[in-house]
Amino acid sequence: MYRIISAAAAFCAIALAQTPASPTFEVASIKPAAPQEAGRVMMRQRGGPGSPDPTQYSVENFPLSRVIQQAYGVQSYQISGPSWIDSERYDIVAKVPAGTTREQFQLMLQNLLSERFKLVVHKETKELPTYALVVAKGGPKMKESPKEDPNAANAAPPPPPQVGRDGRPQMGRGGRGMMVMMGPKGLHAEAARSGMPQLADFLSNQLGRPVVDETHLTALYDYSLDFSPEGLATMKGMPMMAPPPGAGGAEGGPEGGGSIFSAVQDLGLKLESRKAPIDLIVIDSGNKTPTEN
């Protein structure tokens, strides 16, 4: 009997020893981000699995909430925690092992948050107010983006977004994504080659409430939104450009100023109130200052 128990214990010890370790970055550097210019908040991300540089991951001027989003595959409204995870910003550079999958990459970020920020989280589900983004009566009023040239796969990348002479953001020919500019009269958002899921995410950030895309629109669109920020949630980690001094937009600002709901209606869409169970990542504890590199 003694030998049987000893053999079983030895087997368990071997099994535990062979349990694969949770994946981690080869090297990771974290430091507080440098102060930004007045009126300008710019962020940048490069590399990681699925990008042209899969073995090098870096972010500049990122709030910790955005890193948590990536680590757990959630949206901003799914994170509940202290205000500093949005206000404090960091630069992170990490070496990613070759062949790392997206799932492994997320675990690496989770381990990095745990080890360097001592972040402790738990998951829970709550029924929360949401919005459904749907097509309004009369159909969408957005301009469908031109089809991409299939022969242009090896062409030079599109130019970065610029601020036009009127002070408003301009994506530039071939650009994609969204830029947001704050003016004295409100917010102006300019989107190029943007799908409805991206618009739903953008609206979620503004409203501080989940927005679910139920438009069933699969095309990409070019559009703009002008609305007042009054009563909106803080734009968690959203890059914004202030108009340059002397530009038309700096003096006059966006011409809009209505609610974000009316701005959405101008696109031929609308937001409908709903309730739905939402999975949350709740921050129990953590440190603003990461441990040394």
RARAPE-V195004 format. One record per pair of residues at least 12 apart in sequence whose C-alpha atoms are under 7 Angstrom apart, sorted by the first residue. I is the first residue (numbers start at 1). GAP is how many residues later the second one is. If there is no record, write none. Layout:
# RARAPE-V195004
I;GAP / I;GAP
This chain:
# RARAPE-V195004
23;81 / 23;84 / 23;85 / 24;84 / 24;87 / 25;69 / 25;70 / 25;71 / 25;72 / 25;83 / 26;69 / 26;70 / 26;71 / 27;67 / 27;68 / 28;65 / 28;66 / 28;67 / 29;63 / 29;64 / 29;65 / 29;264 / 30;60 / 30;61 / 30;62 / 30;63 / 30;263 / 31;59 / 31;60 / 31;61 / 32;57 / 32;58 / 32;59 / 33;27 / 33;28 / 33;56 / 33;57 / 33;58 / 39;203 / 40;200 / 40;201 / 40;202 / 41;198 / 41;199 / 41;200 / 42;197 / 42;198 / 43;17 / 43;18 / 43;19 / 43;196 / 44;15 / 44;16 / 45;13 / 45;14 / 45;15 / 46;12 / 46;13 / 49;51 / 49;52 / 49;53 / 55;40 / 55;41 / 55;42 / 55;43 / 56;38 / 56;39 / 56;40 / 57;36 / 57;37 / 57;38 / 57;39 / 58;34 / 58;35 / 58;36 / 59;32 / 59;33 / 59;34 / 60;30 / 60;31 / 60;32 / 61;28 / 61;29 / 61;30 / 62;27 / 62;28 / 62;29 / 62;175 / 63;22 / 63;23 / 63;24 / 63;25 / 63;26 / 63;27 / 63;174 / 64;21 / 64;22 / 64;25 / 65;20 / 65;21 / 66;171 / 70;36 / 71;35 / 71;36 / 71;38 / 71;39 / 72;34 / 76;129 / 77;131 / 77;132 / 77;133 / 78;201 / 78;202 / 78;203 / 79;201 / 79;202 / 79;203 / 80;201 / 80;202 / 80;203 / 81;201 / 81;202 / 86;150 / 86;151 / 116;174 / 116;175 / 117;169 / 117;170 / 117;171 / 117;172 / 117;173 / 117;174 / 118;168 / 118;169 / 119;166 / 119;167 / 120;163 / 120;164 / 120;165 / 120;166 / 121;160 / 121;161 / 121;162 / 121;163 / 122;159 / 122;160 / 122;161 / 123;157 / 123;158 / 123;159 / 124;155 / 124;156 / 124;157 / 125;152 / 125;153 / 125;154 / 125;155 / 126;151 / 126;152 / 126;153 / 127;148 / 127;149 / 127;150 / 127;151 / 128;147 / 128;148 / 128;149 / 128;150 / 129;80 / 129;145 / 129;146 / 129;147 / 130;79 / 130;80 / 130;81 / 130;143 / 130;144 / 130;145 / 130;146 / 131;79 / 131;80 / 131;81 / 131;140 / 131;141 / 131;142 / 131;143 / 132;79 / 132;80 / 132;81 / 132;82 / 132;139 / 132;140 / 132;141 / 132;142 / 133;67 / 133;78 / 133;79 / 133;80 / 133;81 / 133;82 / 133;136 / 133;137 / 133;138 / 133;139 / 134;79 / 134;80 / 134;81 / 134;135 / 134;136 / 134;137 / 135;80 / 135;133 / 135;134 / 135;135 / 136;132 / 136;133 / 136;134 / 139;129 / 140;127 / 140;128 / 140;129 / 141;126 / 141;127 / 142;79 / 142;80 / 142;81 / 142;125 / 143;78 / 143;79 / 143;80 / 144;75 / 144;76 / 144;77 / 144;78 / 145;48 / 145;75 / 145;76 / 145;77 / 158;16 / 158;17 / 159;13 / 159;16 / 165;82 / 165;83 / 166;81 / 166;82 / 166;83 / 167;76 / 167;77 / 167;80 / 167;81 / 167;82 / 167;83 / 168;75 / 168;81 / 169;12 / 169;21 / 170;20 / 171;21 / 175;17 / 176;16 / 176;17 / 176;18 / 177;14 / 177;15 / 177;16 / 177;17 / 178;12 / 178;13 / 178;14 / 179;12 / 179;61 / 180;59 / 180;60 / 180;61 / 181;59 / 181;60 / 181;61 / 182;58 / 182;59 / 182;60 / 183;59 / 183;66 / 183;67 / 183;70 / 183;71 / 184;69 / 185;68 / 185;69 / 185;72 / 186;41 / 186;42 / 186;43 / 186;67 / 186;68 / 186;70 / 186;71 / 187;39 / 187;40 / 187;41 / 187;42 / 187;67 / 188;37 / 188;38 / 188;39 / 188;66 / 189;35 / 189;36 / 189;37 / 190;33 / 190;34 / 190;35 / 191;31 / 191;32 / 191;33 / 192;29 / 192;30 / 192;31 / 193;27 / 193;28 / 193;29 / 194;26 / 194;27 / 194;28 / 195;23 / 195;24 / 195;25 / 195;26 / 196;17 / 196;21 / 197;16 / 200;12 / 200;13 / 205;30 / 205;31 / 206;26 / 206;27 / 206;28 / 206;29 / 207;25 / 207;26 / 208;25 / 225;38 / 226;28 / 226;30 / 226;31 / 226;37 / 227;29 / 227;30 / 227;31 / 227;32 / 227;33 / 227;36 / 228;29 / 228;30 / 228;31 / 228;32
